[in-house]
Amino acid sequence: MKKICIFPVITLALGLAQTGHASEKKAVFVMTNDAKENHVLSYTVQADGSLKAFGSFATGGRGSGGTTDPLGSQGSLTLSSDHSLLFAVNEGSGEVSAFLVDGPKLVLADKKPTGGSAPVAVAEHDGLVYVVNFAGNSSVVGFKVDDGNLNPIAGSRTFLTTSNSGASSLAFSSSGDFLIVTEKLTNNIDVFPVMPNGTLGPIMPMKDPSAGLFEVAFAPEGALLALHAGSGIISSFLLGPTGTLTSLSTVPTLGGASCWFAVTPNGNAAYTSNPGSTNISGFAITGAGLLSPVVPSTIVGTLPAGSTNLDIAVSGDSKYVYTLDSGSGTIGMFAIQKDGTLGLIGTVPAVTAVSGANGIAAL
């Protein structure tokens, strides 16, 4: 069964070079994961990085409900690489929803079954979408997306190493040639080659040498970052052309229950959300993907007591960090300083405290 994450997350590097989608309207999204009717809440970003509530948009499906971190995953709410689409999993009804994005305004474009049970995370690359199902024999399933329409890929359903693997995240490599999936219960990093038709090649599982694997994500320059909640570290790997993983660096987060991380779009830094210590750790990314603490203590930002900060996101211009705070039912708002540390802007009400909300994404 899923448990609240008590592990460390991955991080990114320093630097405030402006990259990404400068002309788009900035917005932040969180998912209620409501068991009766799942919704995505949207917020506009003000000039100082603070948030203002904008609207609530039904996914057309049902979440799982619960209290704190019921999905046990990262990536339950995911923007497409061009920020034109937002994908949300509906664990309670076994579906994935796709929204058209216009700043903070969302339009539900499609909803499809995920071909398994309890979808918990979704990833996208160049119109190819994969969803991971936590239960029902632990599988991933693929879609081709066209103008928001999710078109199932025949023969794409692929199983992980066991029927109860504890799947918790997935990510496409920067080139889109590989799909990576994490298994919490086996501590496997699964590498799948992506075929030209969008299906997956044979699974290549790698037993992670560090305990407590929770999540993976790619830095813009191509390094794979992995968060290990059990051992309290973040690691980076080089993904080879045949799908092999070579260790590059391993750094402790020095935070409590680090489970979620976000990489700055400019690729300079990574930030981990540490609910056990109510703070955020920061790491610089240099060279081929080497990680180092932003400050010796690694702790770069602190939230109000009782926040229980779960998932985390960075704005598209690499200026702000936002956290989904289950304990207080708020979103934490931080400005990234020149040295990579975080200045607390404040918090804004989001959801009912301890109501099972999961997922955050930022334009």
C-alpha positions in Angstrom: 0.0 0.0 0.0 1.1 3.6 -0.5 2.6 5.5 2.4 3.4 9.2 3.0 6.8 9.8 1.6 9.5 10.2 4.1 12.4 10.5 1.7 14.8 13.1 0.1 14.2 14.7 -3.2 16.3 15.8 -6.1 17.5 19.3 -6.9 18.7 21.7 -9.5 21.3 24.3 -10.0 21.7 28.0 -9.4 21.3 30.8 -11.9 18.5 33.0 -13.1 19.0 33.1 -16.8 15.7 33.8 -18.4 14.5 30.8 -20.4 11.2 29.3 -21.4 8.0 30.9 -22.4 8.4 34.6 -21.6 5.3 35.8 -23.5 2.8 33.5 -21.9 0.6 34.4 -19.0 2.1 33.0 -15.8 -0.1 30.6 -13.7 0.1 27.9 -11.0 -2.1 24.9 -10.8 -2.9 22.4 -8.0 -5.1 19.3 -8.0 -7.7 18.7 -5.3 -7.8 14.9 -5.8 -11.4 15.0 -4.5 -13.0 11.5 -4.4 -16.4 12.8 -5.5 -15.3 15.2 -8.3 -11.6 16.0 -9.0 -10.7 19.6 -9.8 -7.7 21.6 -10.8 -7.4 25.0 -9.1 -5.6 27.8 -10.9 -3.8 30.9 -9.8 -2.5 34.0 -11.6 1.1 35.0 -10.8 1.5 38.7 -9.7 4.5 40.9 -10.5 6.2 39.9 -7.2 5.6 36.2 -7.7 2.6 36.0 -5.3 -0.5 34.2 -6.3 -4.1 35.2 -6.7 -6.9 32.6 -7.0 -8.4 32.5 -10.5 -10.7 29.5 -11.0 -11.6 25.8 -10.4 -11.9 23.4 -13.3 -13.4 19.9 -13.2 -11.3 17.0 -14.6 -14.4 15.0 -15.4 -13.1 12.2 -13.1 -12.7 11.2 -9.5 -9.7 11.5 -7.3 -8.8 9.1 -4.4 -9.5 11.5 -1.5 -7.6 10.8 1.6 -5.6 13.0 3.9 -1.9 13.6 3.3 -0.1 12.3 0.1 -2.6 9.6 -0.8 -1.1 9.2 -4.3 2.4 8.7 -3.1 3.8 10.1 -6.3 5.2 13.1 -8.2 3.8 14.1 -11.6 0.1 13.7 -10.9 -0.4 17.1 -12.5 1.9 17.7 -15.5 2.3 20.4 -18.1 3.3 19.5 -21.7 6.8 20.6 -22.7 5.3 23.6 -24.7 2.9 24.5 -21.8 -0.1 24.3 -24.1 -1.6 21.3 -22.3 -2.1 20.2 -18.7 -2.6 16.6 -17.7 -4.2 15.4 -14.5 -4.7 11.8 -13.2 -7.9 10.7 -11.7 -6.9 7.8 -9.5 -10.5 7.1 -8.2 -11.9 6.6 -11.7 -8.8 5.3 -13.4 -8.5 8.0 -16.0 -6.3 10.8 -17.3 -7.6 14.2 -18.3 -6.1 16.7 -20.7 -6.8 20.5 -20.5 -6.0 23.2 -23.1 -4.1 26.0 -21.3 -4.5 29.7 -21.7 -2.6 31.2 -18.8 -4.7 30.4 -15.7 -7.7 29.5 -17.8 -8.3 25.8 -18.5 -10.6 24.0 -21.0 -11.1 20.3 -20.6 -10.3 18.7 -24.0 -10.4 15.0 -23.3 -10.5 12.2 -20.7 -9.5 8.6 -21.2 -9.2 5.4 -19.2 -5.6 4.5 -18.4 -5.9 0.8 -19.0 -5.0 0.0 -15.4 -5.9 0.8 -11.9 -5.0 3.8 -9.8 -3.1 6.1 -12.2 -0.7 8.3 -10.1 1.6 10.1 -12.5 1.9 11.3 -16.1 4.7 12.4 -18.4 4.8 14.0 -21.9 7.3 14.5 -24.6 6.6 16.0 -28.1 3.0 14.8 -28.1 3.7 11.4 -26.6 2.0 10.9 -23.2 2.5 8.0 -20.8 0.7 7.3 -17.5 1.8 5.0 -14.8 -0.8 2.9 -12.9 0.1 2.2 -9.3 -2.3 -0.8 -8.8 -3.7 -3.4 -11.1 -0.4 -5.1 -11.9 1.7 -1.9 -12.1 1.8 -0.8 -15.7 2.3 2.2 -18.0 0.2 3.1 -21.0 0.7 5.5 -23.9 -1.3 8.1 -25.8 -0.6 10.3 -28.8 -2.1 13.8 -28.0 -3.5 16.0 -30.8 -5.1 19.3 -30.0 -5.8 18.0 -26.5 -7.3 14.7 -27.7 -5.8 11.6 -26.1 -5.5 8.9 -28.6 -4.6 5.5 -27.1 -1.5 3.8 -28.7 -2.3 0.2 -29.6 0.0 -2.3 -27.8 1.5 0.4 -25.5 0.4 -1.1 -22.2 3.6 -2.4 -20.6 4.1 -4.0 -17.2 6.7 -3.1 -14.6 8.9 -5.7 -12.8 6.2 -6.9 -10.3 2.5 -6.6 -9.8 3.0 -4.5 -6.7 6.1 -2.4 -7.5 5.1 0.9 -5.8 5.3 2.9 -9.0 5.7 6.6 -8.1 7.0 8.7 -11.0 8.0 8.6 -14.7 10.0 10.9 -17.0 11.1 11.0 -20.6 14.7 11.6 -21.4 15.6 14.9 -23.0 15.7 13.3 -26.4 12.5 11.3 -25.9 14.3 8.1 -26.7 13.8 6.6 -23.2 11.0 6.5 -20.6 12.2 6.1 -17.0 9.9 4.8 -14.3 10.5 4.5 -10.5 9.4 1.5 -8.3 9.5 2.4 -4.6 8.9 -1.1 -3.3 11.6 -2.8 -5.4 13.9 0.2 -5.5 14.2 -0.2 -9.2 14.8 2.4 -11.9 13.1 1.0 -15.0 14.5 2.1 -18.4 12.3 1.6 -21.4 13.4 2.4 -25.0 10.7 4.4 -26.9 9.9 2.9 -30.3 9.1 5.0 -33.4 5.4 4.1 -33.1 5.3 5.3 -29.5 5.3 1.8 -27.9 8.0 0.7 -25.5 10.8 -1.7 -25.9 11.8 -4.3 -23.3 12.2 -3.2 -19.8 15.7 -2.7 -18.4 15.4 -2.5 -14.6 18.4 -1.1 -12.6 18.5 -1.8 -8.9 19.2 1.6 -7.4 22.2 1.4 -5.0 20.7 4.0 -2.7 17.7 3.1 -0.5 14.3 4.7 -0.6 13.9 5.5 -4.3 11.0 7.8 -4.8 11.3 10.0 -7.9 13.3 10.7 -11.1 13.4 13.7 -13.4 15.7 14.9 -16.1 17.7 18.2 -16.0 17.6 20.2 -19.3 21.2 19.2 -20.2 20.2 15.5 -20.0 21.3 14.2 -16.6 18.9 11.9 -14.7 18.2 13.0 -11.1 16.9 10.6 -8.5 15.5 11.2 -5.1 16.0 8.6 -2.4 13.7 9.2 0.6 14.9 6.3 2.6 18.6 7.3 2.6 18.0 11.1 2.4 20.0 11.7 -0.7 19.7 13.0 -4.2 21.7 11.4 -7.0 22.5 12.2 -10.6 23.2 9.7 -13.4 24.4 9.8 -17.0 22.0 7.9 -19.3 23.9 6.2 -22.0 22.8 5.7 -25.7 21.8 2.1 -24.9 19.9 3.0 -21.7 22.6 2.2 -19.2 22.9 4.5 -16.1 26.2 5.7 -14.8 26.4 7.4 -11.4 27.7 11.0 -11.4 27.1 12.4 -7.9 25.3 11.7 -4.6 24.5 14.5 -2.1 22.5 14.4 1.2 19.5 16.7 1.4 19.8 17.2 5.2 16.0 17.7 5.2 13.3 15.5 6.8 11.0 13.3 4.6 12.3 14.8 1.4 10.1 13.2 -1.3 9.5 15.8 -4.1 11.8 17.9 -6.2 11.7 20.4 -9.1 14.4 21.4 -11.5 14.6 25.1 -12.7 13.8 25.3 -16.4 17.1 27.0 -17.0 18.8 23.9 -15.7 20.9 25.6 -13.1 19.4 24.3 -9.8 17.1 21.7 -8.2 15.0 22.2 -5.1 13.6 19.4 -2.8 10.5 19.7 -0.6 11.1 18.4 2.9 7.8 18.0 4.8 9.4 16.4 7.8 11.5 19.5 8.5 9.1 22.0 6.9 11.8 23.4 4.6 13.4 23.2 1.2 16.9 22.0 0.2 18.7 23.5 -2.8 21.4 22.1 -5.1 23.4 23.5 -8.0 23.8 21.5 -11.2 27.0 21.9 -13.1 28.8 20.2 -16.0 27.3 16.9 -17.1 25.0 16.8 -14.1 27.1 17.1 -11.0 25.1 18.1 -7.9 26.4 20.3 -5.0 24.6 22.1 -2.2 23.7 25.7 -2.7 24.8 26.4 0.9 26.7 24.1 3.2 23.5 23.2 5.2 21.6 22.6 1.9 18.5 24.2 3.5 17.6 27.3 1.4 14.1 28.1 2.5 11.7 27.5 5.4 7.9 27.4 5.6 5.6 28.2 8.5 5.3 25.4 11.1 2.7 22.8 10.3 2.8 23.3 6.5 3.6 19.7 5.6 5.0 20.8 2.2 4.5 18.1 -0.4 4.9 18.6 -4.1 6.9 21.5 -5.5 7.1 23.4 -8.8 9.3 26.2 -10.3 8.0 28.9 -12.5 8.8 28.8 -16.2 11.1 31.9 -15.9 13.1 30.2 -13.1 12.3 33.0 -10.7 9.9 31.4 -8.2 9.3 28.2 -6.3 5.9 27.0 -5.1 5.0 24.2 -2.7 1.7 22.4 -2.1 1.3 22.5 1.7 -1.1 19.7 2.8 -0.9 20.5 6.5 -2.1 24.1 6.2 -4.0 23.8 2.9 -1.9 26.5 1.3 0.6 27.1 -1.4 4.0 28.3 -0.3 5.5 31.0 -2.4 9.3 31.8 -2.7 11.5 34.0 -4.8 14.8 32.5 -6.0 17.6 34.8 -4.9 20.8 35.4 -6.9 22.7 33.0 -4.8 20.1 30.2 -5.2 18.6 30.6 -1.7 14.8 31.2 -1.4 13.0 34.2 0.0 9.6 33.4 1.5 7.0 35.6 -0.2 4.2 34.1 1.9 1.4 31.6 1.6 -2.0 31.7 -0.2 -5.1 29.5 0.7 -5.5 26.6 -1.7 -7.4 23.5 -0.5 -8.9 22.2 2.8 -6.0 21.2 5.1 -5.2 17.5 5.1 -7.8 16.8 2.4 -5.7 14.6 0.1 -4.7 17.2 -2.5 -1.8 16.1 -4.8 0.0 17.7 -7.6 1.3 21.2 -8.5 2.5 22.7 -11.8 3.7 26.2 -12.8 3.9 28.1 -16.1 
